[in-house]
Amino acid sequence: MATKVWGLTLSPDQNPVPLQFGDLKLTQASLAWDAKPGNTQLKIRSKNDEFILCTLSERVDQQKLNLALNEDMLDCTLHVTGVNEIVLTGQVCDDNDDDDKDFQPDENDDDDDEVAGMMQFRDLSDNRFLSGFELRHFGLGSPPLMPVYDNIDLRKEEKTPEDKSLQGSDAIEDSQDDIQKMETKS
């Protein structure tokens, strides 16, 4: 299902506009750039009921909307009352199933091969960092509110000066240590 950008400008003197757009999601109502002072209302009408979706003025010139309208609401109309035009933007869904066939996975695809490839470099004897590193692993940051992990401090495991030194040329450049920089260049 593809979505497309949709827009419509409604003026107060315009006849109500029927919703013949299919599945539509209204996301924004804005006053036109040349708006005059005064209130302008965006309304939706269904049979005998009328609802105000938003009221815009010179102080509030746009309003975020999150209104999904579908094909079952074809009897609904949108209209504007007040002094200004309202520009509506949103997304319309295109139910063209032919486009979706390109994105459906083939039955012969095996995701197991990909997972095995990602795990082949993992040290199976070290399960401490399966969920990744956090600042607390380096003795930084605040401890978690609820201890859910083992209390591991990697700084305490550093024994030799080499373990404690910055590794890699980028880390040495960032350290601004002139002696290390000269040793690295030679």
N, C-alpha and C positions, 0 to 999 in steps of 0.2 A: 504494500500500500504506500503510494508516494504522497507526500504533502507538498503543497505549493503555496507560495506567498499570495495573499489575497488582500485587496483593498477596495474601498468604496467611499465616495464622498456623498453625504446626505445634506440637503439644505432644508430649511424650515418650510419653504413654499412648495416643496416636492411632494408628490403623492407617495403614500406608504410603499415601501419596496418589499415585495414578497421574497421569502427565503427559498430560492430555487437554486441553491448552490451545492446541494448534496450535504455531506458531512463537513461542517464549518466550525472552527474554533475562533471566536472573537478574542483577541488578546490586547487591543489598545483602542481607545477612543480619544481623539485629539481635536482641538479647535484648529481651524484653518489659520494660516500665518497672518492674515489680515483681519483678525477677529475684532469685533466692536465690543464695547462694554455691555454687560448684561448676561443673564443666565441663559443657557441652552441645555435642553434635556434630550437625551437619547432614550427612546421608548420602544418597547416590543409589545405588539398587540396580537392576541390570539382569541378569535371569536369575539366574545363580549368582555374579555379581561384585557387590561392594559397595565404594564409594569414599567417603572422608570429604571433603566439600567445605570444611568449616571447623570449628574448635573455638572456642566462645565461652565466656567466663568473666566474673567481676565486673571483672577488669582489662582484658579485651578484650571489650567489649560489642557491637561491630559489626565486620563484615568486608565490604569491597568485593568483589564478585564480577563476573566477566565470562564468563558461561557461556551459550552459545547452545544451546538445546534445540529440536529441530524435530519434525515429525510422524512422522519415522522412528523416534523414540525412545519410542513409545507404550507399550512394554513396561517402561519405566523407572518407578521410584517414588521419591519423596522421603520421608524419615522422620527423626525426631529421637530421639537417645538422650541421657540425662542428666537434669538436674533442672529445666530451664527450658523455656519456650516460645521458639520462634524465629519472628520476623516476617520474611518474605521479601518483597522488592519487586523489580520489574522492569518489563519492557515486553513486551506481547504484540502480535504483528503480525497485522493483519486483512487477509486476501487478497481483499478485495472489490474486484474489478476495475472495478465500475461507478463507484466514486468517482474512480478514476484517469483516466477519460475527460475530466473537466473540466480536468485539468492538462496534457493532451497538446497540443503546439503544432499550430496549424492549418497545413495545407500551403501556404496562401496567404501566411502571414507572411513578410515579408522583413526580415531583420536587417541587410541591407546599408544600408538607409535610415537606421537608427539609428546605425551606425558612421560614415556620412558626416556626419550631423548633429553627432556629437561632434568630428569632426576639422575642421569648417569654420572654427573660430576659431583653429586652430593656425597659427603663423607657419612656413610651409614653408621659409623660408631659415635658420631656427635649429633645428638638430637636436641641440644640445648637451644639452637637458634633457628628452629624450623619456622617460627613466625616472624623472623627478621630481627634486626638490631633496633634498639631504642636508646635514647640518651642515657637512661639509667644503667645500661650495660657498661657505659664508660665512666660511671661515677658522676654523671652530669644530670641536671634536671631534678625535678621533685619526684619522690617516690610515688607509686600509684596509690590511690585512695584505698583500694582493696588489693592486697597482695595476691595476684593470680599466677604469677610466674615465680620461678626460682630466683633467689637473690644472687645474681651473677654480676661481678664487677671485673671487667676485662683489664682494667688498670692494675689490679692486684695480681693478675696472672703474668704481667710483664716482669721478667727477671733480669735480663741482660740489658746493657745500654743500647744494644741494637734494637731490642724489643721496644724500648722507650723512645727511640729516636723517630723522627719523621721519615717516612719511606716515600721514595719517588721524587722525581725532579720538581714536579709542581709543588709538592709539600715543602721542599727545601726552599724554593723561590718564595713561597708564601711566608716562610718563617723569618725572612730577612736576616738570617745568620750568615755573615760574610765569610767566615771560616769554612762552613759547610759548603757554601756556594763555590769557593775556590777549589776545595777538594773534589767536588763533583765535576767541575770543568776540566780538571787535570787528569 
